[in-house]
């Protein structure tokens, strides 16, 4: 390892970028301790800058993906609400429904006294159902 006479090493990182790293020891020290290579401060700064830039790029990508995901999710929620949640439906036969409720409250245990109101309400509902089915 140390006998090559080369004063620089190359380090290939994940993005297939090659960084040149100079050894901080003399070649005789390198021969003695070839198992523990050291890099000088300049090389450490290069690596530190490289990874800081990479982190910034990844954080930017992550933020863009997050924005896109939030926008897509919001759009999907709006589509579902538009398709399935119709909370502002008008009351069908509302007056007759109130008449039936009032009659039941007034007659309590004698619910058969409300048969005329119930019949009128049922007829109204059936007419509305037929009208909606005809569309």
URCORTA-V843358 format. One record per pair of residues at least 24 apart in sequence whose C-alpha atoms are under 7 Angstrom apart, sorted by the first residue. I is the first residue (numbers start at 1). GAP is how many residues later the second one is. Records with the same first field share a line. If there is no record, write none. Layout:
I = GAP  GAP
This chain:
1 = 33
2 = 25  28  29  32
3 = 28
93 = 28  31  32
96 = 25
97 = 24
